[in-house]
Amino acid sequence: MTIQPTRIDDVGERELLRRLQARIPESPGVPVGVGDDAALVEILSPALVTADSLVEGVHFRRESTPARLLGRKALAINLSDVAAMGGVGRHAIVSLCLPRELELAWVDSLYDGLLERAAESGVGIVGGNVARSPGAVVIDVTLIGESRGPLLRSGAEAGDLVVVTGQLGAAAEGLRLLEEGARLDEEGQLAAVPAWAEPLGEAAEACVWAQLDPRPPLVLAGSLAERGLAGAGMDLSDGLSSDLADMCRQSGVGALVDGAAVPVADAVLELERARGGDALSLALHGGEDYELLLAVDPGDFEPLEELARVWGVSVTPVGEFLEGPPDVRLTDGEGGRELLPGGHDHFAPSEGRSE
Amino acid sequence: MTIQPTRIDDVGERELLRRLQARIPESPGVPVGVGDDAALVEILSPALVTADSLVEGVHFRRESTPARLLGRKALAINLSDVAAMGGVGRHAIVSLCLPRELELAWVDSLYDGLLERAAESGVGIVGGNVARSPGAVVIDVTLIGESRGPLLRSGAEAGDLVVVTGQLGAAAEGLRLLEEGARLDEEGQLAAVPAWAEPLGEAAEACVWAQLDPRPPLVLAGSLAERGLAGAGMDLSDGLSSDLADMCRQSGVGALVDGAAVPVADAVLELERARGGDALSLALHGGEDYELLLAVDPGDFEPLEELARVWGVSVTPVGEFLEGPPDVRLTDGEGGRELLPGGHDHFAPSEGRSE
C-alpha cells in the first residue's frame, strides 16, 4: 500500500481556510485580521489599491513553476504596481481558486512563498478567501498601500528623459527557456535546460529566476516619488514597447527610444548570441521585467542616479519624450522606425504562449 | 451569412479593459481611478477590507444565471461581508478571469449589473483587472469600506439572544429550482419552472430571485453597529447551522436554537409543502441568504427592532447563547438535539451541487 499525498478535498474548504489562516502572522496596524467577515486595517489616506492575478495555463504552468516562487510572484507583481504609483504596499488580500485534487503540500508551499515575500516587504496578509476551481489554479491578490507620490502614467512631458531601472529581457528569456523544458530543482538550481543553452547554465538560471521571482525596485520607487524625481512612472509588465506607448497615450506626448541605449540583461545577450536570436527584441517587447519606466526631467536625472545607487539599482536613459502624437519611435542611430507595441495580449487568438 | 456575435478575443485584452474602464463613472473620494498601475482612494482609517469570488461551475452556472444579476451578486456578497462587520462599502476592485470565446455582450451585461449595484450602494469601482481564463469565468471582488462598529464574530456572550434578520431559506430553494430547470427570461420573469412548482409560480420566482440577486440589509447593519446594538455579527452565507457554529467557536459560547422560531421564508413554506420537503432544513442549512446573524443583549432587542422597522427589515430572536462548549443545539419544544453544520463545502467530494 502506498501512502497517497493529502489532497485539499481530503480536508475540505473550511479546514483548508483555517489551516492557511493559522499560518498568517499578526501584523502591525491590523486591529482585526483574517477569520472574520472582513479585516480592519489602519491605512494612511489617500491609499493605493491594486489587484492582479496569476492564472494557470495563461500566466504560469504548474509543472514548470515551483509553488513557493508562484506565491512570491503573486505578491511581487502587486508590489510592483503599488511601487510604480510611488507607494509602499501594506495590506494584502489573497483569493485562491483551487481544484479539489490539488495536493495540500502544494498549497502550503504557495503560502510559504506568499508569507516570505510579504515579510520581506513589510506587508501583512489580512484576508484569505479560498474557493474551489473547476479547473485552473487562480491566485488573485489585492494590495493596499500608502502613497508617497503619487506617480502617474499621465505626467510625462516633452523634453523629459525616458528612463528605465535595471536590465531588461531576462524574464522573457526565462519564459522561453521554461517553455523549451528548463526546470529548477527543489533547491532552486537549474535541473534541466534546452540543449542550445547548456553551455550557458548560469545565464539560463538567472533568466529562469527573473521570470519566476521578479524583484521590482520597491524601495527606490517610494523614495524617488517622495522626492519628486520623476514626472511619470509605471512598471514594465507588458514590455517596454507596450508600456511606453501607454504612458505616451496617457500623457499626450510621443517618445523616441535609442535602441543602442536599452540596457539588455547580460544573460540575455549571451543566450541570444548562442541562439542566434535578437536580444534587443526581448528587451523591447518581452515583458514581465517588473522594472520601472520613468519620465525624468533632465535636471533631475543626476539626483535620481545618486538615489538609485544608494539602493543598488541602475537607472538608464533610453530616449526622450517629444511633442506630438503619442507614437513611440525607435532609432538605431541612422534614422528611426515606429516601435509597435509587442507585449502579450492573452486574449489574442493567434498567440502560442498559453494554449 | 449569419452575423457572429463579437467575442472578447475579437477585441483583445487591452481593448476589453479600456472598454470596461470607459464605462466606470468617476466617483467621489477617488483622486486616481482606473487606468493607472493602482488607484488612489480616500478612506477613513481603520478601513474594512474583504474579498469574495464567484466561480463558474462552483457558485453559478452560466446557462441559468443572467450576467447582469451575476454582476450584482458579485458585489452584493462583498457588501454583505462589510455590512456584517458593521461597515459601509466604499471602493471595489473587480478582477475578472474570462474565457476568450465569451461574448462581449455577456461581459457588458455583467458590468451593467456591477455598475448598477455599485451605484445603489454608494460604491465606486476603482480597479478593473481582466485576465484570460482557460476555462471557467471567475469574478473576484475586493471591497474596501468604512467601519461604523466594528461588529466581530467573537463578541457573543452567554445570555445574548441569537437574532437573524429577514426570512431564511429562499436562496437555497432558488438554487434547487435553478438546478431543476427553472429559468428567468430577459425581463427577469420566470420562463421555466419544474413541474412540481408550476402552481406556485410567484413563490418560485421569489426564490430564484433570492438566489440570483441577494439583498443584504446593508443600511441597518451600519446603523446598528454605530449604536452598539449587537455584541457580535456576521452574515448568513453558509447557512445558519454553519455560521452560528462559527460564531459560537469564535466567541467561546454555545447556543440553543428554537426551530419553531426560525423565520422560514413564506415562499419556501409554500413550495416545500407542495414538494413534501422540509422547509426548516433549508432555512437552517441552505445558505446564501445574506441576512445578518447577530448576538443581541436582551435589553437591546427592543431598540434594535425599532431601528430595523425604520429600514423595513424584520429581526427575529431564534434562540439564546449559553455558557459552555461551542455547540449549537436545536430544540423543538420537547428537548433538543445537536444542530450539525450543514452548509456547503465546495471541496467536499460527495457533494452534488457543482459537478
Interface residues (C-beta under 8 A of the other chain):
Chain A: I8 D9 V11 G12 E13 R14 L16 P31 V32 G35 D36 D37 A38 A39 L40 V41 E42 I43 L44 S45 P46 A47 L48 V49 T50 A51 D52 S53 V55 E56 G57 V58 H59 S80 D81 V82 A84 M85 G87 H91 I93 S95 C97 R100 V126 G127 N129 A131 R132 S133 P134 G135 A136 V138 D140 T142 L143 I144 G145 S147 P150 L152 R153 S154 G233 M234 D235 Q250 D345 H346 F347 A348 P349 S354 E355
Chain B: I8 D9 V11 G12 E13 R14 L16 P31 V32 G35 D36 D37 A38 A39 L40 V41 E42 I43 L44 S45 P46 A47 L48 V49 T50 A51 D52 S53 V55 E56 G57 V58 H59 S80 D81 V82 A84 M85 G87 H91 I93 S95 C97 R100 V126 G127 N129 A131 R132 S133 P134 G135 A136 V138 D140 T142 L143 I144 G145 S147 P150 L152 R153 S154 G233 M234 D235 Q250 D345 H346 F347 A348 P349 S354 E355
